[in-house]
Amino acid sequence: MEKVNWKVEGMSCTNCALSIDKYLKSEGLQNVKVNFIGGDVSFDINGNVTKEKIAKGIESLGYQVAPEAKHDHGHDHHHGHDHHTKGNLRFRTHLQRFWFCFIFTVPLFFAHTIPGVHIHFLMNPYVQLALTIPVYVVGMDFFGRSAIKSVTKGIPNMNVLIALGSTAAFVYSLYGLLAGKAQEYLFFETACTTITLVFLGNWMEDVSVEKTQEALKKLAVTQKVMANMIAFDDKHQEQIFEVESTSLRVGDLILIRDGEHVPMDCKILWGDARVNEAIITGESVPITKKMNDKLIGGSIMENGTVKAQVTAVGEDTVMSHILKLVKEAQTEKPPVQQLADKISAIFVPTVVSIAVLTLLVNFLFGHQTFGESLLRSIAVLVISCPCAMGLATPAAVAVGLGRAAKNGVLFKNAKSLEIFKDIKQVVFDKTGTLTTGEFAITNFTSNIEENDFKRIAFSIEKYSNHPIAKAIAKEWRGKDEIRWANIEEVKGKGMQATDKEGNTYQAGSYKMVKDLNIDGSHNIYITRNNELIGWIDVADEIRAEAKNVIALLKSKNITTILLSGDKKEKTEAVAKQLGIDQVIAEQTPEQKLEKIAAFTVQAPTAMVGDGINDAPALAKATVGISLSDASQVAMQSAQVVLMNHGLKNLPLSLGLGKYTYITIKGNLFWAFAYNIVAIPVAAFGFLSPTVGALVMGLSDVVLAINSIRLKFRKVI
């Protein structure tokens, strides 16, 4: 199986996405995801069918598969606002089509609608026919082409309605002209204004939909900047020359100066700097970075200059992973959309039936002329808007996910957005989640001279990788360290060392010294020749933002639970300090898993962990939220990732999930209500096709604007 990600231009609504989806599934492809808003299409392909065949199939449906070169490095290549099927008449955008049609439509519109403007030659049916033909040809080149392709594939789209409406008006008028009864049959103006105004509506919808993608575009733009590459000449002199960041390779050396963008993910080899990572974390306060720290491509050096080695390029960079995750999430359908999809699939045939019924009932039983009855049925075709239903969910999801990504919150699927509205309890891991995972010495006692004790502790602990040992070595670092004859780690207990004189030292947990019959409440004990010379207490610091986050969750009536493998006293002390409702301590990873399973049965539960040792529990929760280091972003088992330990963004992610769902519900209500009200109004003759075409275009724009509100509204 190979995963294929393509950009497909020409999708204008859910029906387009449905027809591509249906075609790909009919070819036996797996994991098919189609998103008409971003034009992203992905699927798993097996050996039975070639990519060329699939691309040809998609193009035979009337869509354009962008050459793969167009979207390397995760770039988004949309030119102009038109993702629609291109007709043979080469207009680039709906705006161009609108202006072309507008020129011919204005005289007709004035001649028919403004009293007293009966300009004699404009009332001539042949002049009207001449003005209508260019508009009708452009309209059919776009709507007709798209309508025929969609009908032949068994999923009629909204262009079928527009093509039918304008063709009915045009053919009826032409029949009247040829039969010599032109004055009773003149609907050329209806055909023209319908086509012209729908082009205007489509353009407005395109602009609105593009707006929903803004946050993602901002992320994608940072991917191409200039970089200062370091190379060495024959005399080993350092030379610096400028290259485009896209031509960098892993292992290249680069110089990043004050004020410049970090061109690709890299590791600092020399120098230190203050770095602004707002593009990834939404946090504009600069972070201090020093030797061996990672820099994320797209962040900005606020001050300081560094030399660094490139660690990832192209698809492997953090930024690419972010874009990929968000795009994949956009193609996922939240459960709420499934109903709208079912309705969209039968919508067009239903509306055509209502339009035919409108014509027959008005003409046969409503004492209307055939012309008036036809106008009413055309109004029904033009006013109904399957687009609005198709746009309701994707527009809101695109904005919700975009705002989240901009603030350092990554949703891996759209389903998590919707599930967040039901979350009743949040379970926190302690170490590394509510605490920083970095230890500090809180207390110590020694039976020997203090400086000697510190020197012994530092000299032993500097050889250990344990976080507690590292913290002691860092705080008590000294120049005058002891040179050991031998030093080794005793698994699960601590360190053991022998000096040149043959004295044996041990530094470790209570397990190492329990034979000595001493109080076991301290973290590290140090012995010399099996005699205790002192002990050290450490604690890891609570994250500054933890208290606020817990208070915010409690204010929303969400139960907070602390689930930790640490000792009961320590866990309870942290819970008390933060005001957490419930504490479960001294749990093994297996027990954590059982507890999460039990909580999830009880009520929808979110689990927040640092994603490395909590992976199984995160996968088990209703929604797993990982506090991830950026470099691990793609490997987490969580559905939601808070970048760079962004615990403070937890309330934002919950709020965005809830409000995205509210927006989708509002959009769907508006789309359904609009159609339920508009269709009868048109059928009973209270609405001309012209007004119908305008109102239809506006309905999509209203939904897009409602979705864009998500960008700014208060969600916490």
N, C-alpha and C positions, 0 to 999 in steps of 0.2 A: 504493500500500500504506500502510495506517495501522496503527501498533502499538497494541494495546488491552491494558490491564492491569486486571483485575477482581479483586474479592474475592468468593469464592463460599463461602457457608456451607452446611454439611450434609455435607461429605466426611468419612467416618470411617475410610477405609482405602484401600489401593492400588486395590482394585477400583472404588471410587467414582471415583478419579482416572482409572482406565483407561476407565470408561464415558464420562466427560466428554471425555477425550482422543479416544476413538473417534468420538464424535458430532461434535466440532469438525473432525476430519479428514474425516469424511464430507461435511461442508459445504464442503470444498475450501479450508479455511483453512491458512495456512502457519505455520511456526515455533511450533507449539502446545506450550505448557509448562504442566503442571498439577501443583501441589504441595498434597497434601491436608493437610500439617502446618500451613502458614501460611494455607491457603485461597486461595493466589494462582493465578490463571489468566491466561496471556498468549498472544496470538496476533496474526498479521498478517492484516488484513481487506482484501479488495479490493472493488470496487464491486458485485460480483454479489449480495451478500447483506447485509442490514442488521443493525446491532447489536441492534435490537429483536427480530428473528427469532431471532438466536443466543441472546439472553437468555431468550426464551420457550422455546426448545428445551432449554436447561439446566434451566429450572424444571420443564419437563414430565418431566425425569428425576428430579425430586424434590429438587432443590437450590435454594438461594436466592441470587440474584445481588444483592449489596449495591448500593444506589443509588450512583452515582459520587460523589455529594457526600460519601459516608461516608469515602472514602479519598483525599481531596485532601491535598496536602502530605505524602504518604507515611505518613499516620497508620495505625496498626493498630487497627481497631475490633472487637475481639472482646469481647463482653460475656458473662460467665459462662464456663463451661468446655464449652459444648455447641456443636460445629460440625455437628451432625447434622440430618438431615431432620426438620423439625418435623411431627408428626402433627397431626390436627385437634384432638385433646385437648391443650390448651395447657399442657404442662409445659415449663418453660424448660430444665431440665437433666436429665441422667440421674440425678443425685442425688435430685431430686424424684420421678422415676418410681420409683426404688428404694424410697424411704421409703413411697410410696403402696402399692406391691405388698407391701412388708415387713409392713405391718399385717395384711394378709389371709393372708400365707404362714405367719407364726409359729405360729398355732394348728394349722394343718395339719401343719406340720413336727414340732411336739411330739407330736401325736397319733400320728404314724407312726413316729417314730424313738426316742422315749424310753420304755423298758420301764416298765410299771406306770402310764403316764399315760393309760390308755384311758378318757378322759372320754367318757361314754356318748353325749352328744348330738353330740360331734365326730366320732364314728364313723358318724353318720348320713350316708349318701351325698348326701342332698339338701342338708344343711348344707355338706358339702364342695363340692358344685356351686356353692352360693351364694357361698362364699368364693373359689372359683376364677374365676368369671365376671369380676369387676372386673379381676383380674390379667391374665387372658387377653385381655380387651378392650384394656387399655393396651399389653400386649405386642404384640398384632397391629396396633394403631394405629401402632406404631413399626416393629417388625421385619417384620410382614406387608406393610405399605405399601412399605417399602424393598425387600423381597424381590421383590414382584410387579414393581415398576418395573425392578429390575435384570435380572430374567429376560426381561421383554419387550424389553429393549435388548440381550439376548444376552451380557451379562457378569454371571452370577449372583454376588452378593456373599455375605459370611459370614452375613448376616441370613437368607438362604435356609435355612441349616442350623438356625439357632435356631427360625425359624418352623416348619419341618418337624418338628423334634423336639418342640416344645411342642404343636403341633397333633395329632401322632400320639398323644401321651399323653392329651390332652383328649378327642379324638374316641373313642378306645378306651374310656376311662372312661365317657363319656356313653352309648356303645353298651351297655356292661355294665349301666349303671343302667336304661336303657330296656328291656333284655332280662330284667331281674329277677335278674341274676347279679352284683350290685354287688360282693359281697365278693371275688370272684376278679378283678375288673376295676378295682379302685380305684387309679388312677394320677393322680388330680387333684393330689396333692401334688408329683409329678414335674413336671407342667406349670408349677405355681406357682413352685417353687424354681428351675427352669431360668430362667424369665423374670426373676425377681427378682435372681438372682446374676449373670446376664449384664449387667443394668443396672448393678449394682455394679461389675463388671469394666470396663464401658465408661467409667463415671465415673472409675475409677482410671486408666484409660489416658489419658483426656482430660487429667487433672491432670498426669500424667507428661509428656505431649506438650507441654502448655503450658510446663512447666518448661524443655523444650529450647529454647524461644523466648525465654527470659528476657533474654539478652544483647542481643538485637535490641530488645526492648521498652524496655530502659533507654535505648538510643539514641533511640528514637522519642519518648520522654517529653520529652526536652530541647527538643522543637521548638516548644513553646508556653509563652512566658514574657511578663512585662510589660516594656515598653520605655519609656524617657524620650525623647519626641520633642522636637526643638528647632524652634520656629517664631518668626517675627519679627512684631511688631505694627506699626501705622502709624508709630510713632516709631523703628522699627528696633531696638526693645528685644527682647532674647532672652526668649522665654517657653518654659517646659518643661511638658509635660503627658504623663500616662501613657496608653499605648495597648497593645493586645495585639500581640505580635510578628507575629502572622499578618496584621495589617492594614497592616504596613509595605510601602513600595514602593521600588524601586531609586531612589537619589538622595536619599532622606530623610536628614535630619541627626538623629543621636541622641547622647545623653549616656550613657556607661556608667560607673557609679560603682564605687568600691572594693567588692569582695565580690559584685557582681551578675553574672548570666549575660550573655554576649554574645547579644543576641536574634536576630540574623541575620548572615550573612557581611557584613563591612564593612571599610572602609579608614580608618586613623587620620588625622585632619586636624590634631589638636592634642593634645598631652600624650603621656606614655608610661606604661607599666604593666608589671607582671609578670603573665603570663597562664598559667593551668593548662589545658593542652589534653588532659588525660588521657582525656576522653570519646572523642577521635579517635585519639590515638596510644598510649594506654595508659601514657604517661609522665607521672608526677605532678610532676616537677620543673618549676617555673614557668619560662617563657621570657620574656625581655625584649622588649617590642614598642615601637617608636617611630613617629614620623610617617611616613606612607606605607606602613607595614606592614599586612598583611592580618590580620584577626581572623576566626576561624571560629565560626559560630553554635553555641551549646551549650558553648563553653569558658567559663571563669570568671576574672574579674579578681581576682587574689589581692591586689594592692595597686596603687594608682594610679587616676586618673580620666582618661578620654579623651573627646574629641568625635570622632565618626566618621560616615562617609557609607556608607549601605547599598549594597552592590555586587551582591547576589543575594538573591532571596526564593523561597519555595515550592520547586518542583521543581528549581530551578537551584542550590540551596545545596549545599555540600560534604556536609552531613549527609544530605540527600535522595539525593544520588548514592550515598553509602555504603549506605544502606538499600536502594536500588533494586538496586545491584550484588549485595548479599548475597542479597536475595530472588530475584533472577534465578538466582543460582548454586544456590539451594536447589531450584529447579524443574528444574535440569539433572539428568540421571541419570548417575551414574558407570557405567562399563562393567560393574562387578560386579553392578549391580542388574538388568541385563537378563535374567539367568537367573531371578532371583526373580520378575520380572514374567511371564515365560513360564509359570512353574509356577503363579503366582497365577491366571492366566486359566483354567487347566484344573482348578484345585484343587477347586472346589465340586462340579462334576459328578462328579469322581472320588470324593469323600467320600460323596456321595449313593449312588453305585453300591456303595461298600463297606458302607454302612449297610443297603441292601436285601439285599446278599449275607449280611451278618451275621444279619439276620432269618431269611432262608430256611435258611441252613446250620444255625443253632442250633435252629430249629423242626423242620426235616425230618430232619436227621442228628445233631443234638446232644442229642436226647432232652430238650429243654427245653419248657416250656409256651409257648404263643404269647405270653402276658404277659411272661414272662422274656426271651424272644427279642426282643420289641419293646423292652423296657427296654434291652437291650444295644445294639440298633441306635440307639436315642435317645442313649445314652451316646456312641456313635461320632460322631453328628452334633454333639453339644454340645462334646465334648472337642477336636475338630479346630479348628485356629486359623489360617486364612489371614491374619488380621490380623498375626500375629507376623511372617510373612514380608514382608508389605507394609511393616511398621514398621521392619524391621531396618536398611535403608539410610537412609531419610529422617531417622530420629531421630538417628543418628550424624552425618550430614551437617549437620543443623541445629545440633547442639551444637558440632561442629568449626568450622563457619563463624562461629557466634556468638562463640565464644571468640577466634577469630582477629580478628574485627572489633573486639572490645573492646580488643584489644592493637595496633590500628593495622595489621592485616594484612588486605587485601581479596582474596578469591579471586573471580575473575569467573565461574568455572564449577566444578562439582563434580568434573569430570574431572581438573583440576589437583591436587586433593586426593589423588586416587588415584595419579596419575603420580609424585608426590613420593616414593613408597616405593622407586622404582627409580633415582632420581637417583644417578649415580656420579661426576659431575664438575660443578663450578660455575665458570663463566667470569665474571670481573669486568672491567668497564670501569674505567679508573683515575680520570680527572678527574671530580670530582663524585660518584663512587661510593665508592672507597676513600679519596679525599681530599675535602676540604671544597669545593674549587673556589674557595676564597678565598686570594689570594696574600699573601705577606708578604716584605718585603725581607730577604734573607739577607746581602748583601754589596754594597759599591760602592767605586769608586775614581774620583778626579777629578784633573785636572791644574790645576784652578783652586781658588780659595778654597771650602772646603766649603759654607758657607752660600749662596754665589752659585750653586754647582752645584745645591743642593737647590731653590733658588728658581726656577732655570730649568726644572728637571725638573718641579716642581709646576705652573708656569705653562703648560707645554705639555700635560702629561698630563691636566690637568683637563678638557680639551676632547675627550678620546677616550673611547669607550665600551668599549674593550677591557678585559677583567678585570685584566690586568697593569697597564695604565695607571691604572685606577681605584685599584688597591692602592697605587701609588706616590703618587698625588695625595692619597689618604686619609692615608698615613703622614707625608708631608712638607708637609701643608697649612700655608700661612703667610698672614699678612695682606698682606705687601708683594709682591703678585704683579705680574708684568710685563704691561703693556697692549700687546697686539700690534697692529701695523698690519694684519696679515693672518695667518690660520691656517687650514690645511686638512689633510684626511686623505689620505694617499697609499695607495690601496687595497692591502691585503696587505703593506704595509711599515711604516707608522707615521705620524707627524705631521710637518708642516713649517710653520714660523712665521717671520714677518719682524717685527723690532721697528721703533720709530719712527725709529731711526738708520739703518735699512736693513740691519742684520745679519741673516743667514739662519741659522736653527736647525733641526736635525732631531733627532727622537727616534724610534727604532724598532728593528726587529730587524736581524740581520746583513745581510739582503737590502738594507737601505737604505745600508749603509756598506761593502759588499764591495769597492768600487773602492779603498778606502783601505789595502788590504793589511794587515789586522789580524786578530788571533786571533778566531775565530768562536764561542767557547764560552760567551759571555754572553748574557743575555736582551735587555737594552735598551742601545743605544749612543746617546750624545748628541753632536752635532757643532755647531760654530759656524763659519760661513763655510767649510764643508767640512773643518774640522779637528776631530779627536776631542778632546772635553774630559772624557770620562769614560764609564764603563759601570756598569750596575746588574744584580745577580742577584736573582731572586725564586724562591720555591718555594711550591707550594700545600701546605697542612698536611694530614697524614694524619689521618683521623678517629680520635678517641680509641678508639672501640669496634672498629675494624677488626682489630686484632691478636687480640683475643679470639674474634671471629667466625671468623677463619681457623683458629685453634687448635682451636676446637670442631668445625669441619668435618673437619679432619685426624684428630681423634680418632675420627670416625665413618667413617674410611677413604674420605673423599670427596676426589678430586683437585681442587686449586685451580689455576686458570689466570688469568693477567693478560693481557688483550688490549687494547692501547692504540694510539692514533695518535701518542703522544708519542715523544720521542727515546729510543733504546735505553738510554743510560746512566741517564737519570732513571727510566725504567720499571724497570730492573733494581735500582736503589737502593731503590725502594719495595717491590719484591718481596722483596728481601733483608731489609729491615727487618721485613716482616710474616710472612716464612716461607712465601711462596707457591711452589708446586711448579714451575710452568712459566711462561715469559715470552714473549709475542709482541708486539713493539713496531713502531712506525712503520707502522701499517696505515691504509689509506684505508677509508672506510665500505664500499666494495665488497669489499675484501679481508677485512674483518671478517665480512661476510656469508658469504663462501666458507669462512672458517675455522670459523664456527659450524656451517655445513652439514656440514662434514667431521667435526667433533666429534660432532654429533648422530647421524651414521651409525655412528660408532665405539661410542658408549654414550649412554644417556639423559643429556641435558645441560641444566642450568639456566643461564640467562644473567642476570646482574644488571647493570642499567645505569640511567642517570638518566633514561632514557625520552624525551629530547628528540631527541638526535642518534642514539640507538641503536635507534630504532623498528624498522627492517627486521631488524636482528640479533635483537632480542627476539622478533619474530614467527617467526623461523626456528628458534629453539631449541625443545627439547622442551617446556620451560616458560620463558616470559619473565617475569622479575621486575623490576618497575620501582621505582626509588627516586623516588617522585613528590612533587612539591610538591602539597599538597592541592588547589589550584585546578585542577590538570590531571588530577585523578583519573579523570574520565570519558573522557578522550581518549586514554589510553595504549594502545599496541598490545600491552602485556604482559597475561598472564593473571592475574598476581598483582601487587598494588600494595602496597609498604611505605610507609605514610603518613609524611609529614614526614621524609623521609630516614632512615627507621628501620632502618638497616643492622643494628642490634643484634637486630632481630626476625627476621632471616633464619633462624637455627637454629630458632627457635620455629615458623616457618611450615613448614619441612621436617619438624620433629618432629610437628606437628599433622597434616600430610598423612599421614605414616606411621601414626600411632596412630589416626587416623580410619578408615583402611583396616583396621587390625587389629580395631578395634571392630566395623566392618561385618561382617567375616568371622566374628567371635565371635557376633554377633547372628544371622547367617544359619545358622551351625552349630547354635546353640541352637534356632532356630525349626524347622529341618528335623528335628533329632534328637528334639525334643519331639513332633512329629507322628508320626514313624516309631515312636516307643515308645508314645505314648498311644493311638493308634488300635487296635493289636492288643490292648492291655491292656483297652480298653473292649469290644472285640468278644468277648473270652473271658470277659466277665462279672466282671472283677476291680474294676470301677469303676462306681459308681452315677451316673446322670445328674446328681444334685445335686453330688457331688464334682467331676464333670467340668466343670460350669458354673463352679465356683469356680476350679478349676485353670486353665481356659481364660482366665479374666479375669486371673489372676496372671501367665500367660506373657507377656502384653504388658507388664505392669508391670516384669517382670524385664528385658526388653529396654530399656525406657525408662531404668531405673536404670543398667544397664550403659552406656548411651549418656551419661547424665549424669555418669558417672565421668570422662569425657573433659574435663569442665570443670576438674577439679582434678588429674588425674594428671600426673606429671612427664613431659614429652615431649621434653626436651632432654637 
